[in-house]
Amino acid sequence: MSFVSNSSDSSHPSLSRNIQSEGSDPYQIHSLHKLNSSILCLAANAQYIFSGNQDNDILVWDKKTFELKATLQGHSRSVLALVYAEDKQWLLSSSGDSTVRVWSTITLKPVYIIDTYTETCAGDLYSIAWCPTLQTIYIGCQNTSLQWYRFTPAASASESGTTTPNGTVVRKAHKFFDSYPQFERRPADLNANNPQTPNPYLSPEVPRLEVPSTNVIESEHFGYIYCMTVLDEREFGVTLATGSGDETVKVWRCTTLGPSLVHTFECNYGAVLALVAHGETVYGGCQDGHIKIMDLETKTLVRSIIVQEGIDILNLSLIDSDLYASSANGQVKRFSGSFDCTASWRAHDGIVLSSLITGRTEDNSYMLVTGGNDDNIKVWNVVPPLPRFRSSSQEDAIPSDCSKLGGDRISYALSKFVSIPSVSCYLTHREDCRQAAIWLKKCLTQLGAKTQLLPTSESGSTNPLVLGTFTGNQGPSNRPRLLFYGHYDVIPAPPEGWNSDPFTLDGRNGYLYGRGVTDNKGPIIAVAFAAAELLYQRSLAVDVVFLVEGQEECGSVNFSSAVDKYKDQIGHVDAILVSNSTWISEDTPCITYGLRGVIHCSIEICNKLPDSHSGVDGGGVAEPMKDMINLLSMLMDKQQQIQIPGFYDHVRPQTEAEKELYSQLATITQKPASYMASRWREPALTIHNVEVSGPNNSTVIPGTVNSQISLRIVPDQKLEVIAGSLCQFLLSSFSDLQSPNEIRVNINNPADWWIGELDDPWFKALESAIHEEWGVVPLRIREGGSVPSVPYLEKAFACHAFHLPMGQSSVRTLRSIFDCSELITVYS
């Protein structure tokens, strides 16, 4: 057998080892050859790279010098899987000979041989996984069974043999498969390639163990178990994920009694050949070239990446948020945390059969190691991505001691929350939104709430709800229940107008700047810490239920249907607290008691013709743009009055008390009272845009023209009636134009208006708490915007909502979040 080690540093244009920048393509730094043998699996520790080969042995390569240090022999068929058990300093290997072997990575000698359960023929052992918490090896078998062996000093000797001095169980001879009654097998059983010759690599002192019959789950998958991964120390304990030829990924909850099935993901793109996990996310590489991304918390398929149609994804490796996918065509592709392909290269002349990412302690660098059927192991330099938020199940959302961070826990928590670019209206930020939900759930859990993520769609196309409950610890058991509604998604943050990174919390002159500090991440953190403080002081007299969505900035898609579905889990609600707007002054606190509703409408006019040239067809075609301009002009008269019949019939008249309030607010804001009234309590129509098909050139007649308009509605207008009247008016007005063109009108994401109950005891309590905290009577204000979920929640839970704004008026910043937290403490 021939072995070759080649350095490839000269192929890179620099002699420096650490020149690769984040985002650049990895470059090859070394190659290792074993002639005439495919590299089926890889593992590594701090000192060695281990490669499992088609010709039954395991090669041990020095990670620093890339020299071959040893060859581990003992398997009688191809080595199919390798796993390094760091806590034991063991190398675990599985093979086509139906055994798992345990090797010491210190002595490079065998420690145990584990036979699969002998009453059934396990066949090839395609996958193994090690769980340090349970001290258990899990084995995925060709016969579709899932087997496991647990190392315990008190293991029973009655199941499969006798007990060694260290408490492990040694296998006894099987009455049918073994002719000898001793604790050894005939040479023919030990070496299938040479039935007349004993295996020369098997030391008689190596204990032989066997999986007991109680540690076998038969045919839970309907295909070979090709891959598996253990997620140790999750919130719910140990989780095992298995991928199979039946196109599914099964999720198991593992205890000392064994795995129990929790959920099955249907991937539907061929066999699942590779699995890797991070936090609550599992990535599955499929036979048909797709990577399925699965959320364990919500049990939803959140994304599908098409790597290359029809090309098997055989291996997946992760470093921070970068995912490396190796394929049967020799290609390796890198995907960012937002699932964009950031690198692609041909790594092998044949199939990439194995891969892993491992570090080098001597220079703190990282290597991607790939093995192929071209007899090669390739070593590539890889650089972790730039810091990007990514939640991990092993990490705290908030450190218990923030003194070393230069601040306290509440400001640290807000800075972490703001750093996640959870922009819901962009598909490229969908994963960021999910990570924001995961982080918030962990944050609420650390503060003392019982939490869970609730999916809002089966496909994972919309962002999950975060549900967290702080159970009160003062007063009777039937305490009032206060629901806090918020949203963790934000609008985009273009760089214009920002003096700092929008997603880095910046404190300047007593203000906190960052996307979401007012709308709505700051208020969420303030109320959460207030509830936690009261809980810690054993003075929380109400149950505080957090219901935080991730779609508010794009119309709260699926919010109401999700709340209806999980209403029993949310529980009874006595009042609803919202904090989603700003004060009207810099120093005087406010209470918002009213919001306008909104009806979004899209209009499309087309002539069913391709875009044409005005010099050729001008005057000869009915132009959709002319129709759109004429139609939009009919919506309002010269006095800016909306022309929809009956539009103003049910607008609630302004009372004398309101007029007095607006006069008072005009003095504070130095703006006319009529200006405040028109923004807050009068309906309005806005034309947002007009878009055309084609290149938007000044000589083109567009074949299709689209426009977006909206109506802001107020008490006591009826949402359904106004929406229907708008559609009818547009269609009838277009008909009056007698145009041959066609029109389509759609209503999108309507939201009703909301008026708070000023005499409600909860509202009175809020006013009293603000007065006590700030020493002034809060101003009663309204908002011209809309929060779609507020009127819905009032109807769904048959209770009143009240709105406490925390933002400043001059800029969208959050000032004195600590005071806001104390306010909620006093209020509660």
N, C-alpha and C positions, 0 to 999 in steps of 0.2 A: 504494500500500500504506500502511496506517495503523498507527501504533504508539502505544500509550498506556502510561504508567507511573503506577500509583496507589499511594499510601501507605495502609496499613491500620492504622497504629499507633493511630488514634483509636478503633478498634473494641475495643481492649483497655482494661480499667478502670484502667490506670495508665500514667503517662508514662515510668516507668522501663523501660529496655531489658532489664534482667537480673532481672526479678522472678519469672520462671517457676521453680518449684521442681521438683525431681526427682519424677517420677511424675505431674505434672499434664499436662493436655492441651496440645499445642502451639497457639500462636495465630498468626494470619496477620499478618506485618509489612509485606508488600508484594505487589503483583500487577503483572505485565507482560503486555501484550496485543499480539498480532499478529493483526489481523483476518483472518478467512477462511483460517486456516491452522492445522492441528493441530501440536502440539509433540511430535515423535516421539522425541527423544533429548536428553540434557543432559550437559554436562561442565563442569568448573570448575577454575580455578587460583587463586592467591592474589589476582589482580586482577580476573578476569572470570568471568562465567557465560556459557557458550556453549549455544545452543539450536538444534537441527537441526529443520527444518520440512518440512512436506508439499510446499511449493512450491519446493523445491530449494536454498534458501539456508540460511546459518548466521548467526544474529544474535549479536552480541557485546555483552553488557551489563556495565556497570561494577558490580562487586560492592559498592562503597561507596555510590554515589549512585543505583544502579539505572537509570542513563541508558543509552540505546542508543549504543554507541561506534562500531560498524562493522557492515557486512554482508559476509560472505564468500560470493562467488558463483563457481560453476564447475561444480558438479554439474548434470547435465541431468535428473535425476529426484530424487524425495524423498530427503532425508538420513535414513538409517535408524539409524545408530549413531555416537556420538562417544566418543573416549577421549583423555584428556590424558596425554601422555608427559612426566613431570616432568623426567627426566634430560636430555631433549633440548629441553625447552620447546617441544614440538610439540603441535598438536592434530591428531588423526587422525579422519577422517570416512569413512564408507562410504555407498553409495547404491544406489538401484535401477538406476543406469547401469553397474553392474558395475565401478566403480572405487573405489579408496581414495585419498583425497587427504591430503597432509601439509601442514599450515600452521604457520608460525612464529607463536607467541603473543606474540612481541616486536614484530615488524613487521606482523603480521596479513596476511602475504602468503603465497602458495603456495610450497612448497618442492619437493615431488615429486607426480607423479601415478603411481599404481601400477595397472596393468591386471591383472586376474585372468588366469589361463592361458587363452589364446584358442582352443585346440583344443576346449574344451568351453564351453558357454554357462553361466556361473556364475549368471546371473540376479541377483535382488536379493541384496545383501550385508547380511544381517540383523544380523550381530554382528562385532565386531573386538575384539582384545585386544593389549596391548603388553607385551613382556617386556624389561625393562632389562638383565638379565643376558645374554641371548642376542641383544639388539638385533634383535628379531624381531617382526613384526606377524603375528598369526594372524587368519584371515578365515573366517567361517562363511557358507556360500553357500546359495542357494535350491535349487541342483541337488544338494544334500546333500553336496557335497564340502567338505573342510577344506583350506584353502590357507594358505601362509605366505610371507613375504618377509623375508629377513635382510639387514641392512645391514652389509656388511663392506668394508673398503678393497680386499681382494683378491678381490672378487666376479668370477666368470668372465664375460668378455664374449662367450664363444662361445654361451651358451645363448639369449640374447634380444637381443643388440644390441652396442653399443659401450660403452666405459667413459669416464666423465667424469673431469675432473682430480681430483675427490675420491674416485674409485674406485667410484662407483655405476654401475649398468648401465642404459643407455638402451635402450628398446624399439625393435626394428626392425620395419618394416612386415611384416604377415602376407601371404603369397602369395595367400590367398583373400579374406580380409575387407578388405584394403586394396589400392586400385588404384595408389597412388603408391609408388614404391620408396624414398621419403625417410622420415625419422624424424618424420613427422607424419601425421595422419589427415585425410581430407576433412572439410569443414565438416558434411556430412550425418551423419558418424559422431560428430562432437563435440557436436552439438546436435540431439537427436532431435525436440525440439519445433518446431524451425524448420530443416528440412533444407537450405534454400537460403541460410541465413545462418550465417557462422562464429560460434563462441562468442566473444563480446566480452570475456569474463573470463579467457580462457586466454592467459597470456603465452607467447610463443614461446620464452622462455628457460627455462621450467620443465622440468626433466628428466622424461622419461617412462620409467617402469620397468615391468617385467613379471614376474609370477610365473613362474618356470621350470617345466617339466614335472615336474622331480624334486621339486617342492615342492607336490604335490597328492596328497591321499588321497581317492579316489573312493568314494562311497556307503558309508562306514563307518557313518554313520547312515542310517536309512530314512525320513527326514523332513527338513524344513528345519532348519538349525542356527540356532535363534532367539537363542541367548545363549551366552556363554562368559566365563570368568574365569581369570586367571593367578594361581597361588600361587607367588610367586618365593622362592627361597632356602629351600625346605624342606630337611629333613634329607637327602632323596634327590635334591635338585636342584630343577629347575623342573617344576611340574605345571600342566597345563592341564585345565580341566573344560569340557565342552561339553554344552548341553542342546538337545533336538530335539523335533520333532513326533512322533517315534516313541516318546515317553513314556519316554525313557531319558536318563541323564546318563552320559557317558563320561569317564573319567579317563585322561589321557595323560602320560607322562613325556617331557619335552622336552630335547633336546640340540641341538648345532649341526647334527646330521644330520636333525633333524626330530622330530615327535612319534611315540611308539609307544604303542599302547593297553595300559593296565594293568588296567583294571577297568570293568565296566558296571553301573550301578545301574538296576534296573527300578523306575520310579516308579508306573506303572499308574494314573495319575489324569489322563490327557490330556497334551497337549503340555507340555513344560517350557519356559516362556516367560521365566523370569528366574533368574539365578544370582548369588549373592554368597558370599564365603568369608571365614573368619577362622580362622587357625591351621590345625588339622587338620579343620575342619568346613566343609562346603559346604551351603548352603541353596538349595533349588530350588523356585521358584513354579510351580505347575501349573495347567493349563487348568480343572480341575474344582474349584478353590477350596482345594486342599491345598498346604501347604508341607512338602516332604520334607527331613529333616535327615540328612546323610550324613557318616559318619566315614571319613576317608581312610586312617587308620592301620589300622583293623580291617576296612575295606571292608564296613561294615554300615550299613543304614538304622536310625538310632537313635530316630527320632521322626517323627511326622506331626502337623502342626498343621492343624486344619480352620478356615480363615478364614471362608469362607462357601460352602456347597455349591453347585456349579454356576457360580460366578462366577470368571472368569479372574483369576489373580494375574499381573499384567503387569510389576511392578517390585518389587525388594527393595533396601533400604538398611540399613546397619549403622552404629551409633555405640556403641562399646564393646560391651556385652552386649545393647543394645536393638536389636530388629529391626523395621523399618517395612515393611509390606506394602501395596502399592497395587493396587487392583482395578478391574475393568472397570465397576463400578457407581459409580465416583467416590469410593469409601470408601478411607481409609487407616487401618490398624490398627497399633498398636505392641504388641510382645510383649517381655516381660522375658527375662532370662537363664534363668529357669526356665520359659519359654514360657507365662506367663500373659498374657492380654490386658490391658494397662494403660491403653490409650487407643484411642478410635475416633471418627472424625469424617468428615463429607462434605467432601472437599477440592475437588471439581469437579462441575459440573452434568452433565458427560458422563463419558467414560472417562479414567482416569489412565493416560496412555501412557508417562510417563517420570518418573524421580525420582533424586535424589542428595542426599547430605549433605555439606556443605562448611563450612569454618570462615571466620570473619572475623577477620583479624589485628588490626584496630584495637581490638576490645573482647573478643577471645578468646571470642566466642560462636559458636554453630553454627546452621546453617540447613538445613532440609529444603526442597529445591526440587522442585516437582512441575509437570509439564506435561500438559495434557489436550487433548482434541479440541474443547473449548469456547473455543479461541483464547487460553487463559490460561496463564501461568506464575505459580504461587503460591509465595510465599516464607514459610516458617513458622519461627518461633523454636523450637528444640529444645534440651533440656538433657541432657547425658550422665547416665546413671544413677549413683547413689551407688556408691562403690568396691565392686566385687564381683570376686572372683577369676575370671579368665578367661585361660587359657593361650594364648600366641601363639607361632607357630613362630619369630618373630623375636626373642623375648625369652629371656634366660637364666633358668633356674629359680633359680639361685644366682649372684649377682654375684661376679665374680672378686675384687673388693675390697670388703669389707663395712665397712671402717673408717669410712666416712662414714655408715653406718647405725647406728652406736653399738653394734656388737656383732660377733661373729665369724660365720663362714659356717654353722656347725652350728646355732646358735640362730636365725639368720635363716631357714635352711631349715625348721626345725621350726615357726617362726611362720607361714611361708607355707603349709605343709602343714596346720596346724591351722585356718587361716583358711578353708579350703574346707569348707563344711557337707555333707560326703559321707554323708548319712543314707540308708542303703540301703532302709529299710523304708517310706519315703515316696516316692511317684511324683513329687512335686513337686521332689524333690532328685535325680532320676535324672541330669540334666545335670551337677549338681555332682559326682556320683560319677564321671562320665566325665571331667570336668575334673581331678579329683584323680588319676585314672589317667594322664592326659596329662602333668600336672605331675610326677608321680613318675617317669615314663619319662624325661622331660627331665633331672630331677635325677640319676638314676642314670647317664645318658649323660654328663653333665658331670663326674661323679666318675670316669669311666673304664670304665663297663660297656658292653657291647654289648646293646642293648635292643630290645624290640618289644612292642606290644599284641596280645593274642590274644583274639578274640571268643569269648564263651561261648554265644552264640545267633545264629542267622542274622537274626533280626528286630531285634536290638539291645535286646531287652527286659530283658536282664540285663547287669550291668556287666563290662567286660573284665578279663582277667588282665594283670598287668604282669610281663614276663619280662626279667630283666637278669642278665648274666653278667660277673663280674670274673675275667678269666683270670689265673691265677697267673704270677709271673715269677721264681720261685725253685724249684730242684729239677728233677726229671726231667719229661719231657713228659706222662707218665701220672700226673699229680698226683691226689691224692684230690679228690673233688668234694663240697662241702658245700652243701646246699640250705637256704636260709633261707625259711621260710614266714611270711607275715604277711597282714594285710588292711588296706586303706585306708578301708574304710567304718566308720562309727561309729553309735552309737545316738542317738536324739533327746536334746536338751539343754533340757528345760523350765527357765524362769528361776528357779524356786524352788530354793533351796539354792546358788545361785551368787552370789558377791560380785563377779564380773567377767563380761564377755561370754565365753560358752563358746567362741566361735570366734575369740577374740583371745588369743594366748599371754600369760600374765601371770606374772611372776616375783615371788614374795613370800617373804621369810625363808628363802631357800635352796630353795624348791619352785617347780616350774613347773605352772601351772594352765591347763587348756584341755581341751576335748573331744577325746579321742584321744591325749593325751600318754602315757598308759600303754597304752591299748587302742585302737590298736596303732601309732600314727604315730611316737611317740617311739622305740620300739625299732627300727623300720624305719630311721629316720634314723641312729640310733646305730651300727647294724651297717653301714650303707652307708658312713658316714664312716670307720669302722674299716677296712673293706676298701680304701677309697680311699687311706687313709694308708699302709697296707702296700704297696699297689701303687706309690705314689709313692716309697716307700723301697726299692723293688725287693726286698721281703722277703715277698711274698705266696706262701706255700708250698702253698696250696690254691686250687682254682677255687671261687668263691663264687657260687652261682646263686640269684638272688632270684625267688621265685614269690609274687606278692602279689595276692590276690583282692579283689573288691569286694562280696561277698555274704555274708560270714561272719556278720554280725549278723542275717541273716534266713535262716539255715539252709544257707549255702553252695550255693545253687541252681545247678545245672549245673556245679559245680566239678569233680566227678569225671569227668564225661563230657568236659569240656574238656581236663583233664590227660591222659586216655586218648588224645584226638585229637592232642595236641601233644607226646606223650611223646618222640618222636624229636628235636624241637626243644629240649626241656628237657635231654635227654641223660642219661647215666649218673649216678647219685647214690650216694654212699657213706654219707652220714649226713644227718639232718634237724635243723635248729636252729629252735626255736620260742621266742618271747618274748611271752607273751600273758596274764600274770597278775601278782600282787603278792607282796611279802614278807609275812611274818606279824609282823614287827617293824619298828622304824624304822631300826635301824642294822646289823642282822646280815643279810648276803646269804643268799639261799636258792636252791636248785635244786628245781624242781617235777618229781616223777617219777611222778605219777599224776593222771588225770582221770576223773571219772565219765562215763558215757554218758547219753543222754537219748532218751526216746520221747515225742513230742508227740502228743496225741490230741484230736480234736474230736468232740463228741457233739451230735446234733440230734434232738430229739423234737418231732413236730408232729401235729396232729389234722386237718389238711387243711381246717380251718374258718377263716374270718376271725376276727380278734380280736373278743371279745365283752365285754359288760358283766356284772360280777359280780352286780349287782342284778337283771338280767334272766335270765341263763343260769347263774348260780351254782348248783351242785348238779345241773344238767341235762346237763353235758358233762364228758367225761374231760379233766381239765386237764393239759397237758404239763408245767407247772411242778411239780405234785405227783409226776409220774412221775420227773422229773429229780432232785428232792430225794431220793426213795426210792432211786433208782439210785445216786446218788453216795454215799449213806450205807452202801451195801453194800460199798464198796471197802475200808473199814478197820473194825477192831473198836474197842472202847473203849480198848484198850491201844496204839492207833495201828499195829497190825500189818496189813499189806496182805493182803487175803483172796483174792487170785488164787491158785488151786491151783498148788502147786509153785514159787511165786515165790522162796522163799528156798533152794531145794534146792541150788543151785550157787554160793551166795555163798562166796567164799574165806574160810576162818577166819582170825582175827587171830593172828599169830605173837607169840612172846615178844619178838622184836626190835622188832616194831611197838609193842607195849605199852610197851616201854622208851622208844622214840622219842616216843610221845605223852605220856608222863610228863615227858620233857625239854622238850617244846614247851609243855606246860601251865605249867611253871615260867616260861618266857619270856613267854608271852602272858597269864599270870594267868587262864587259863580252864581248866575241868575237862578232863581227858584224854578223857572220854566225849563231851564236846561236839566236840572235834576229830575224833574217830573217826566220830561220826554225820554230820558234814558231809562228810568226805572218803572214807570207805570203806564206808559203809552205804547201801543203797538207800533211796529215798524216793519218796513220792507227793505231788503238790501239785495242788489245785484252784485254778485261776487266776481264773476268772470264770464268771458265769452271765448270759447276755444274753437279752433277750426281744424279740419282734416288737412292733410298735405303739408307742404314745407313752410306755410305761413309767409309766403312771398307776396309782395305787393301786386304782382301780376296774375295771381292765381285766384280762380273762382272756386272756393271750397265746396265740395259736394255734401259735406256734413258740418253742421255747426251745433255746438253744445253750449249751454249756459247753466250756471248754478245760481239759484236765488234762495232767499230764506225769508220767512215771516217770523217776527217776534210777537207772541201773543200774551195777553194779560188777563187778569180776572175781569169778567166772568165769561170770556170767550170759550167756546167748546172746541177742543183740539180736533176731533173727528169732523165736526161741521165745517170748520175753517179750512181744513185740508181738502175736504171734498169740494168746497166752493172754489178754492184756488184751482184745482184741476179742471172743474167745469168751466170756469172763466177762461182759462188758457185755451181749452179746446174750442169753445164757442167763438172766442176772439180770433183764433186762427182760421176757423171756418169762414168768418166774415171777410178774411183776406182773399178768399177764393183762389188760393194757391194750389197748384198741382202737386206741391211737395207734401211730404209726410211729417207728422209730429209724434213724438213720444214724450209723455210726462210721467215722472216717477217721484213719489214722496219717500224721503230717506230719513231714518232715525228721528222721528218726531219726539218731542218732550213737552210735557204739560207745564203750565205755570204753577207756582207754589206761593202760598201766603201762610205765615205762621200764626198760631193762636196766641195773641199777646196776653190773654188772661189765663193761660194754662199755668198750673203750679210749677211745672218744670221751667217754663220761660221766666217766671217770677224768681225762681231759685237761681237761675243763671244771672239775671240782672243783679240780684243781691250779692252773688259771689264776686262779680266784676267790681261792683261798688266797694266791697270789702277789700279787694286786692289792690285796686288802683286809687281808691279814694275819691272817685268821681262817678257820676251816673252815666252809664254808657249811652251812646247815641243809637237811636233806632234808625236803621237804613235799609234800603232795598238794593238789589243788583239787577242790572239789565241783562246779564247772561243767564244761562240755563244750566242746571245740574239734573240730567234726565232721571237719575235714580231716586231723587228725594220725593217727588210726588208719588212715584210708584211704591216706595217703601212705606209711606204713610198708609196707602191703601192696603198693601199686602199684610201689614202688621196691625192695622186698625189703631194707630196711635199717632201722636203729633211729633213733628220734627222741629228742632231749633238749630240755629246756625251761628257759630262763633267764629268770626274771621280773625286771622292772626297776622296777616300781611300788612305792610305799610302802604301808604297811598301814593307817594311820589315815585317809588320804584318797586318792582316786584321782588322785595327782599323780605327776610324775616328778621325782626328785631326782638331781642330779649326773649328768645324761646324759653329761657329759664323762667321768666315771669309767667309765660303762658302755662308752663307746666304747673307752677305754683297755683295759678288760677284754677286749673282743673282740680287740683288737690283741695282747695278751699271749697269749690263747688260741690265736689263729691261728698 
